[in-house]
Amino acid sequence: MRPGEKNSKFFYIDFESVKNAAMNLYSYELGLIKPLALKGNLQKNRRGIIVEMIFNDGTVAFGEISP
């Protein structure tokens, strides 16, 4: 079965609809109630980026980038 076919386990993107898509990036920082140790570093805040994609057909998709 090829990507994009019905019941495919792959995520399919029609790159024609992405050519003129808009992308917005929103950074955020949230204070943690309790510090978190990651690889020996004490984290007091969680930082990341929210990704918003707006496709030609009006579809809006969101994703997150964070450690």
KAKA-V519440 format. One record per residue. RES is the residue in one small letter. PHI is phi in degrees with one decimal (* if undefined). PSI is psi as a letter, one per 30 degrees, with the letter a starting at -180 (none if undefined). NEAR is the number of other C-alpha atoms within 8 Angstrom. Layout:
# KAKA-V519440
res & phi & psi & near
RES & PHI & PSI & NEAR
RES & PHI & PSI & NEAR
This chain:
# KAKA-V519440
res & phi & psi & near
m & * & k & 4
r & -92.8 & l & 5
p & -55.0 & k & 9
g & 94.7 & f & 9
e & -77.4 & l & 7
k & -55.3 & k & 4
n & 67.9 & g & 4
s & -70.1 & k & 10
k & -86.8 & f & 5
f & -96.0 & l & 6
f & -86.6 & k & 7
y & -110.3 & k & 6
i & -120.1 & k & 5
d & -83.6 & j & 6
f & -65.9 & f & 6
e & -63.9 & e & 5
s & -79.1 & f & 10
v & -96.2 & f & 9
k & -52.3 & e & 6
n & -112.0 & g & 7
a & -71.8 & l & 10
a & -102.0 & k & 7
m & -129.2 & k & 8
n & -119.8 & k & 7
l & -119.3 & k & 8
y & -124.5 & j & 7
s & -87.5 & l & 8
y & -144.2 & l & 8
e & -143.9 & k & 8
l & -120.9 & k & 7
g & -74.5 & k & 7
l & -88.1 & k & 9
i & -64.3 & e & 4
k & -130.6 & k & 5
p & -56.0 & k & 9
l & -120.4 & k & 8
a & -91.6 & k & 8
l & -125.6 & j & 7
k & 50.7 & h & 4
g & 83.4 & f & 5
n & -103.6 & k & 6
l & -88.1 & j & 8
q & -97.6 & k & 9
k & -102.6 & f & 9
n & -133.4 & l & 9
r & -111.4 & k & 9
r & -116.3 & l & 10
g & -172.2 & a & 11
i & -134.3 & k & 11
i & -97.5 & k & 12
v & -106.2 & k & 12
e & -116.0 & k & 11
m & -112.8 & k & 11
i & -118.3 & j & 11
f & -87.7 & l & 12
n & -55.7 & e & 9
d & -83.5 & g & 5
g & 94.3 & f & 6
t & -65.5 & k & 7
v & -118.2 & k & 8
a & -128.8 & k & 7
f & -122.8 & l & 8
g & -146.6 & l & 7
e & -133.0 & k & 8
i & -120.9 & j & 8
s & -160.5 & l & 6
p & -70.9 & none & 4
